[in-house]
């Protein structure tokens, strides 16, 4: 039983503000440890229930940050981290050899009030990302990518908003709500020690259900068409570049349609729009 655990930071137990997940702020080093501890709880639960291999994928600020504390992570797992990963940076390491996906510390999609720090890929760049007319977030991308590989998603941890969103796609999965969202930067939090026990138990149940083949797989089929609403208009150079690419269609100066045959490629193309605009890049 090979388990892939994607760990983000906004949904970690006890964290509620953008300052909590931003380098250089007063509690960031402490919060790195809290993120690592939530990851360890899922790893522990997975191994306790019969997992033979666990990969932890660091999903927070992948192009800029390495947040998990490697001297605190469970030594039995392997960790995928760093910029420039093959394919889609946030899905590197997830392949057909995996048997189960877990999403730990994830957050709700953009536009999800009162989801804590709700956004899709980049809060500063995108106000909304939709797929076939339905809003999607990073957790939705993971569910669909796992589905392309026929892998079930068995666990989601975070606030109640992201748990509800993922459960609509995967009604069989374990939901561990470690905080109740009260606003975009406010929550009613279960203390991390208790939250980690809940995560460990949820991870164990998830693995047991996967072993028993008691988890369904979301149905997905391509090709896919995304629409991305930008917070800032594209500049003329980027608009000219997008016009030359068949995969992108500029609908107006703040709305871009993106086409992809597979979810992983779609994620990478959507993310490119934000990175390119922020960096001033004009080439895909």
N, C-alpha and C positions, 0 to 999 in steps of 0.2 A: 504494500500500500504506500504509494508515493503521494505526498501531500504538498501542494503549492499554497503558500500563505502570502497574500499581498497585504502589506502593512502601510497604512497612511497615518497621518498625524492628527488631523482635525477631529477625528472621531475617537481619539484616545481618552480613556477615563480621566476626568478632572480638568480637561482643557476646553476652554470656551471662547477665548479671545484670539484675534489675529496675532496679538503680541505673544501669545503662548506658543506660537509655532514659527516665530520669526527670529532668525539669528541675531544676537547682540542685545536682546531684551533680557530683563533681570532674571527671569525664570527659565530661560531657554535650555540651559544645561540640565537643570532638574527635569524639565519636560522631555528631553531626549531620553533620560532614564525611565520616565513613565512610559514612553512609547516602546522602549526596549522591553520593559517588564510586561506590557500587554502582549507583545509578540511572544515572549517566553512562555506566557500562560497558554497561548494557543499551541505552541510547540510541545509543551509538557502534556497537554491534554491529548494531542494527536498521538504521541508516543505511548502514552498510558493505554490508549485504546487499540493499539496494534499497528500503528504506522511504522514502516521500516525505513523511510527516507522522508525528510522534510526540507523543502526549499523555502526560504523567507525572501521575499522580494520587497526591497525598500522603495516605497511609492511616493514619498514626499519630496517635492522639489528636485526631481531626478536630474535635471540638467544643471543644477546649481549646488546641490547640497548632498552630503552624506550624514544622516542624522542618527541612525541606530548606533548604539555604543558597542563596538565589536568586543570590548573587554568584558561586557556584561551579557552578551547574547548567549543563549544556550549552545554549548559546544557541539551538540549532536546534529545541529542543522547546518545547512550551507546558506550563504547570504548573497543575493544578487543585488548589486548597488553600483552607483556611479553613472556618469554621463557617457554618451556615445555607445550605448548598448545596441546590439544588432536588432534590426526590425524596430518595433515600437518600444521605446525605452521602458514604459511602465508595464509591459507584458513580457519582457525578456525572461526566459527560463520556463515559461509556460508552454508545454508541448504535449504531444500525444502520449508521452510516457507517464504523464501525471494521471492520478486516479481521482483526485479530489481537490477542489479550490476552496480556500477560506479567505474572507475579506475582513481584516481586523483594522479598527480605527478609521474606517471610511466615513465619508460625509455625504450629505444629500446633494442632489444636482442643483445647478443654477436655477434661481427663481423659486426655490422651495422655502417659503416662509412658514414657520420660524426656524428652519433648519440651521443648526450651529455652523457658522462659516460655510454655508452652502455655496458651491460653485461647481463649474465643470471645467477642468483642466487649469484654467487661469481666471481668478476672480477679477484681476485688473484688465484682462483682454476681452473676455466673452461675457455677455449678459445672458445668452441663451444658446444652447446647442440642441438641435432636434434631429431625429432620425425618422424619416417617413411621416413627418408631422407630429411626432411625439417627443416631448423633452427627454433628454438623456443626460446622465452623469457618468463619472468615471466608473462607478460600480456597475452601471448598466453596460458599459463597454466590456468589462470583465466577464459579466454573465454571458454576453453574446459571444465573446471570443472563446470562452470555455465551451459553449454550446457548439461552436464550429468544430471543436476537437472532441465532441461527445463526452465532455467531462462535467459532472454535476458540481454546483456550488452548494456547499453544505453549512456555511456559517457566515453571518454578518454581525459585526459589533460596531457600535456607534450610538448616535441618538435615535429616538423613535422614528424620526422622519426617514432617514436612510434605511432603517430596518423595514419600514412599511413599503418603501419603494422597491427594494430588492425582493421582498416577499411576494410582491405582485408577479414577479417573473419566476420566482422559485418558491412556490408555496410550501414545499417540504423542508426548507432549510431551517437551521437553528438560528433564532434571533436573540442576541444578547444586547439589551439596551442598557448601556452604562451611564446614560444621562438623558434627561428629558429636556428637550429644547424649549426655552422660554422666549428666545429672541435670537437674532443672528449672532450675538456675542454674549448670550446668557443661558444658563442651564441649571437644572436641579440634578446634581451629580451624586452618584454612588461613590463613596470613598474608594480609591484605587485598590486597596487591599481586598475589599469585598468584590470589586469589579473583576479583578484578576481571577478570583476563585470561580466566578460565573463564566468567564471566558474559557478557563480550563475545562470546566464541566461541559460547556457547549461544544468545545472542540472535540472532546471525547465522544459525546453523543453523535456528532457529525461523522466521525470516522466509523463508529459502530454502524451507523445507518448506511454508510457507503459500502462497508464490508457486506452488509446484509442486502445490498442493492435496493435500498429503500428510499433512494433519492432520485427524483426525476431530473431530466435535462431539458432546459429551455429549447424551444424550437426556433431556429433561425435559418434564413436563406438569403443569399445575395442575388444581384448586386444591391448596394446600399446607397442611399442618397441622404446626405446630411445638409442641414442649413445652419449656418453659424452667424449669430448676431454679434457684431463687434461693438465694444464700448467706445472705440475711437475709429474714425473713418480711415480707410487706407489712403496712402499718399499716391501721387500720380505714377511714380515709378513702379510701385507694387501693383497698382491697378493694371498697368500695361503688361507686367509680367503674368498676372493671373489670366489676363485675356488671351495670352499665348498658350495656356495650358488647358488641355481638354478636360482634366480632372476637376478644374475649378471654374465656376461661373459667377461673376460679380453681378448680383441682382440690383444692388445699389451700393453706395459707398460705405455702408455699414452691414450689409447682408451678403454672405457668400454661400453658394451651393457647392458641395463637395461630393464627388462620386468615388466609390471604391468597391471592388469586388469582395473584399474581405474586411472584417471589422478591424483587425490589427492595422491594416494599411489605412483604413478610414481614420482611425485614431491618430496615426502619425500625420496624416494630411491636415486634420483639424488642428492639431497641436502646432503644426508648422505656421499656420496663419498668425497665431499669437506670438510665437518666437520671432518670426520674420518681421512683424510690424514693430515689435519692441526693439529689435536689434537694427532695424532699418534695412534688412536684407531684401533683395529684389529677385533672387533666384531660388527656385525650388530644387 
